[in-house]
């Protein structure tokens, strides 16, 4: 028995040091991992702080060097990578040096003194940034300045410039829509379009053999104004069409890159579009059902661009003071934007932290920027409003375009085009047309902002808010707009 016991004790004694060693080893590993991750967390926190400072100071070369140091240390920092990507996009937008801008100003017949130029820059009329120690100007800064000075001159002389081709065309077309409308909100004046859309990825944008993933804009089908969608052909032949229920609709392709050759994606489809308009004086909405999912969805904030900031709330309250009915609120907000916000060519949306704030700060913005300001103010006042966008298809003026729709209880969704504004007409219905109507020259692709794709995109989008041009990525990352081109060919068929 004693021998057995001694053997047992010996066995137990032999096992204990092994367990102890394992426990000690585990403790050492735990402490090491804790130290490792804590050190990495501290390092990453320091790197993010430094990267943010470099980004805000416009020191993009140093920011890129910091990113390379992080990668060389075999560490990841998605925040730093994102800042580097946004910095690249800003550099792409601000591509004109001072000499080039000076030459453009003179070429456009805008002689200036140094004091005038400084004033334009300080006011944001001639938009510039200091990047890597040098002043760089927005690629559309001179054309935007020309629009601003023209508006200023018109307000001083009270003699607006002659109507351009598009304005004349819209006046004639909207008058025709109103005449054809037999009842409020009727869809009229159908036009059939045949579209050929192409994306061409630059040669060697990625390594040969790498798979290029491409999302191209595709028409929505759930609208009374847009119907008869038919896909005629595609290249490549294999594709995935996102369901119509998604907020931003696409057709998806994959194709292998070839050395020295562009990678092409092409679709050809047709659709029918109708105009729709409402006489504002005949819109008498019911009280909103504030408990309904529709109301809650389309009156809520949607960061980062649809946020009820103090700036937005105070402005909306001031503009709509004494007005409580939905039509009156929409009218007041629309009219304020029409009077106070000038249309301007826009920076890429992905480079702007808060688009409505930018618009208010600079008193300018393109169609989507004005629409986001309108939506923020209207939603804050309890008016359901949803984004809508795609393309404007007016002959000779085909381009990306954004607008929205306001929901009136008992009426439904009513289109509103903020940037087209009040038309220069003595006829009130024609003047106010785009406050409660839309023309036939549209292509609807989106019902929402920042909506996920089908199939899912892996990397940061080139345009995280809207979707009109397309999105392209490889196995390594996103391909920005400077790495591919897009084109649209439009054929018109006015239906009887």
N, C-alpha and C positions, 0 to 999 in steps of 0.2 A: 504493500500500500504506500509505504513511504517513497519507494522508488517511483511508483506511478505518480505520486504527488510531486516529487521533485521534478520528474519529467514534465509534468503539467505546468509547474511553476516556471521551469526553464523555458517552456514553449511560450508561456505568457510573457515572460521577461524578454524573450527574443522578438516577440511581436510588437511590444510597446514602443521600442525605439523606432521601428518602421513607421508606425502611425504618427508618432511624434514628429518624425522627420517629414512625413507627408503634410502634417498640419503646419509645421514651420515653413515648408516649401510653399504651401498654398498661401500662407500669410505674406511671404516674400513676394510671390507672384501678384497677389492682390494689391499689396502696397506699391509694387512696381507699376502695375496697370493703372492704379489710382493716380500715381505720380505722373505716368505717361499721359493719361487722358487729361488730367488736370493741367499739366504743362502744355499739352496741345491746345486745350481749351483756352488757357491764358494767352498762348501764342496766337491762336486764331482770333481771339478777341482783340488783341493788340493790332494784329494785321488788318482786321476789318476796320478798326478805328483809323489806322493810318491810311488805308485805302480810301475810306470815305473822305478824309481830309484832302487827299490828293485829287480825288474826283471833284470835290467842291471847288478846289483851287484851279481846276483846269490843267493840272499837271499829269496829263495822260501818258506821256512817255514813262515817267517815274512809276505810275500806276501799273503799266504793262510790265515793267522790270520787277515790281513787287510780285506780280502774278507768276512770273517765271521763276523767281526764287522759291515761292511756295510749291510750285510743281516740281522743281529740282529736288526739294526736300521730301518729295513723295507724299505731300499732304494735299488735301482737297479743301477748297474754300469756295462754295457756290456763290457766296455774297461777293467776293472779290471778282470771280469770273463774270458775274452779272454786271458789275460796275465797269469792267473792261469792255464788255459787249456794248453797254449803253454809251460809253465814251467813244467807241468806234462809230456808233450811229450819229452822235453829235458831230464828230469830225466830218462825217459824210454830209450832214446838213450844212455845216458852217465851212464851206469849201472855198470861199473867195477871200483873197488877201486884200489889204488896203489899196494897193495899186490897181487891182482889178476892179474894185468897187468905184474908185475915183474915175476910172475910164468909163465905166457903165453909166455913172451919173451924168457925165458930159455927153455921152452918146445918146442918152435919153432926153437931152435938152434940159437938164436940171443943174445949171451953174450954181455955185454955193460959196459961201465964205466958211472959214474954219469954225467960226462961232456957230453958224447955222448947222453945220455937220455935227458938231458936238451936241447941240440941242436935239437934233434928230436921234442921235444915239442914246442920249440920256432919257428921252421920252419913249424909247423902244420902237420908234418909227423906222430907224435904220438899224436892224437887229444885229448885234455882234457879241462875241464872247472872246475872252482872253484864254487861249489854249496854248499850252507849252511856252508861255511867255510872249506870245505874239497875238495881235488882234486879228480875228477871223470873222467874216460876215456870213450871215445866212444866205444861201444860194438865191433866194427870192427876195432879198431885202430891198433891192432897188425897185423892182416892180411893185412891191408892197408900199414902199415910200411914195411912189408915183400916184397910186390909188389914194393914199392918205392926203397928199397935197391937193389932188384934184377935188376930193370931198371938202377939204378946208376952203378951197377957192370957191366952190359952189355955194357954200354956206355964207361966205362973205359977199359975193356978188349977186346971190339969189338968182343965178342963171345956170341951172344944171346943164351938164354936158348933153349933147345929142344922144338919143337912144341908140344903143348898140343893136346888132342883128338879133341876138338872143332875146333881148327884152321885147323887141317888136314882134318876134315870132310868138313869144309867150302871150302877149296881149291879144293877138289874133286867135291863137289856139284856145285860150281860156274863155274868150268871149263866145267861141263856137261851142265849147262844152256847156256853158251856162244856157245857151239857146237850145241845145239838144236835150237838156235835162227836163224830164217830165215830172219827176218827183224828187224830193230831197234825198240826196245820197245815192241816186241812181248811177250805175256804171254805164258809161257811154263811150263813143268814138274809139272802137277797137282798132289796134294796129298789130299786125303780125310781123315778128322779127325773126331773122335767121342769123345766128351768131356763130362766128368762127373765132375761137379763143385759143391763143398759143402762149406757152411758157417755154423759153429757151434758156437753159442753164449754161453758163459760160464754159468753154472748154477747160478741162483740168481744174474745175472748181473743187473736185475731190479726186482721190486716187482712182485709176482705172480699175474696173471690177467692183468698185464700191456701189452699193445700192442707193439710188436717189429716190426719196419719197416725196411725192408732190400732191398737194391739195389744191384743186382749182375751184373757183366759184361756180355754183350751180343754182338754177332758179328754184325759188320756193313755189309750192303748189297750193298752199292753204289760204289763199286770198281770193276774194271775189274779183279783184282787178286783174289777176294773172292766172292764165289757164292754158290748156292745149300744149303742154310741154312735151316735146318729142326730141329724143336724142338720136341723131342721124349717124354719127360716126365718132370714133375716138382713136387716138394713138398714144400709148399702146392699146391693144384690144382688151386687155383685162383691167377691170376697174371695180371700185366700190362706190356706190352712191349713198350718201348719208340719208337717213330717214328724214322725211319732211318735218318731223316733230322737233328736230334740233334747232337751236337758235340761229346758228350760222351754217348754212348748207353747202356741202362740197361734194366733188367727185374726186376720188383718190386713185393715184397710180404709183407704180414702182417701175424703175428702169435702171439698168446697169450702166455706169459711166464708161465711156470709151476714151482712150488716150487721144488728146488733141482735137476732139470733136465736141460740138455742143450737144446737149441732151434735150430733145424736144418732146413736149407733151401738147397734144392738140385735141380739142373737142369741137363738135359742130352740132348745134341744136336749134330748135325753133320754139317760139312761144307767142302767146297773144296777150296784149296788155290793154286795159281800158282805163279811162279817166274816171274820177269820182269827185263830186263836190257837193257841199251842203250850203244852203243859205243860212248864215249864222242867226239871222233874225227869226228863223223858224225852228231853231234847235231849242227845245224846252225839256231838259233832262229831268228825270226823277231824282229824289235824294239817293245818294250812294248807299249801297249795302256794305257798310264798312267791315262787316264780319266775313265777307266772301273772300275766297282764296284769290280771285282776280284783283280785288281792291288791295288786299294786303301785299300781293306780289308787286304790283305796279305803282305803289306809293312808298315803297321801302327804299332805304339807302342801298347803294351798291358801290362800296369803296373800290378803287380810290377816287373815282371821278364823280359818282353820284352820292354826295355827302352833304348833309344839312349843316354846313359850317355856320358860324356866327355871321360871316360875310354874306352867305347865301340867304339865310333866314331874315336878316335885317333888310336886305335889298328887296326880297320878295314881299315882305310885310309892308315896306314903304311904297312899292310900286302898286300894290293891290289894296291900299288903305281904303276902307269904306265899301269894298266890293266883296260879296259873299257867294254869288252864284258862279258855278263852274265856267260858263261861257264868258262871263265878265272877267274872271281871273285869268283865263287863257288869253283873252284879248289884251289885257293890260300888260302881261308879261311879254307877249309877242311884240306889241307896239314899242315897249321900252327897248328891247333888243334891236328892233328895226331902226330906232332913232340913235342908239348909243354905241352899237357894235358894228364896226366896218368889216366887210369881208376882206380877208387877206389869205394869201397862200400860207400854208401851215407847216410847222415843224412836224417831223414824224411823231405820232402820238406816244410811242414807246419811250420817248425822251422827256416827256412832260409828267411830273408827279401828280398834278391836279389840273386837269384841263379847264374846268370852269374858273378856277382861281387865276390861271394864266389869262383867260379871256377878259376877266374883270380888271386885272392888273394892267393889261395892255390895251384894253378897249378894241380888240380885234380878234378875228378867228375865222376859220373856214366853215363850211357847212356843218361838219360833224362837231366842231368845237362850239358853235352857236347852239346846235341842237342839244348838246350835253348841258350847257348852261340853262337852256329852256327847261329841260327835263328835271334838273335839280330844283329849280325854283317851283315848277308846277307840282312835283311830287311833295315837296315840303308843304305846299298849300293844300295837300290832300286830293290832288287831281291825278287819277291813274294815267300814266303815259308810258309808252314803250318805244324803243328804238326801232328804226327801220332804215335799211340802206341797201345799196347795190350800185347801180349806174344810172346816170341821166343819159337819155338816148336821143336828145334833140339833134337833128341833122347838122353836121358841122361842129357840134359841141359835145360829142360823146365823151363822158368822163366819169370818174368816181363821184358818188354823191350820197349824202346822208340826209335823212329827214326823220319824222316820228309820227306816232298816232296817239291821239287823246281819246280816252274812253268816257263817253257820257252815258249814264244809266238810262236805259230805255231807248237809246239811239244806237249804241255800239261804238266801234272804233272809227274815228274820224281822222283822216290824214292831215298833217300839218308840216309844211316845209318852211322852216324858220329862215334859212339863209336867202330864199328867193324873195322874201319880204313883201311889203306892200307895193303893189304895182302902180306906176304913174298913170292913173286913169281917174276921170271924174265920175265914172260909174262905180258905186260903192261895192257892188258884188264882184266886179272885175278887180278893183283895188284890193279887196280883202280875200281874193280867191285862195291864196296859199295858206291862209289862216284856218281854212276848213276844207281844203281840196287838194287834189293832185292831178297832174296832167297825164296823158297817155304815153309819154316818152320816158318810161322807167323800166328798170330791171330789178326786181326784188330778190335779194339773196339772203338778207338777215332780218331777224325779228328781235335780236338781242345783241348786247355787247359782251365781249369776253366769254363767248360760249365755247365749250370743249368740242373738239373735232371727233368725227367717226371715220376711220380709226383714230385713236389717240395720238397726238403729237408728243414726241419724247423730249424735245428741246425747246428752249425759249422761242416764242413766236417773233417773227419780224414785226408784226402788227398785232399786239395783244388785245386791242380794243375792238377794231373793226375787221372785216374780212371781205375784200373786194378784188384784190390783185392775185392772191394765192399765197401759199406757204410752201417752202421747200427745205428739206433737211437730208443729211447723210447719216451714216453710222457714227460720225465723229461730232456732229453738231448741226446747228441751224445754218442755212445759207441765207444771208441777208439780201436786201433788194439790189445791192451793188454787185451781186454775183449771178443775177439772172434778169432777163427782160420779159415783159408781157406785152401782148398786143390783142386788139379786138377788131374784127371786121364785122360790120353791120349791114344787113340787107333789109329793106323796108317793103312792106306790103300792106297798104291801107285797105282794110276790109270794108266791104259795102255795108 
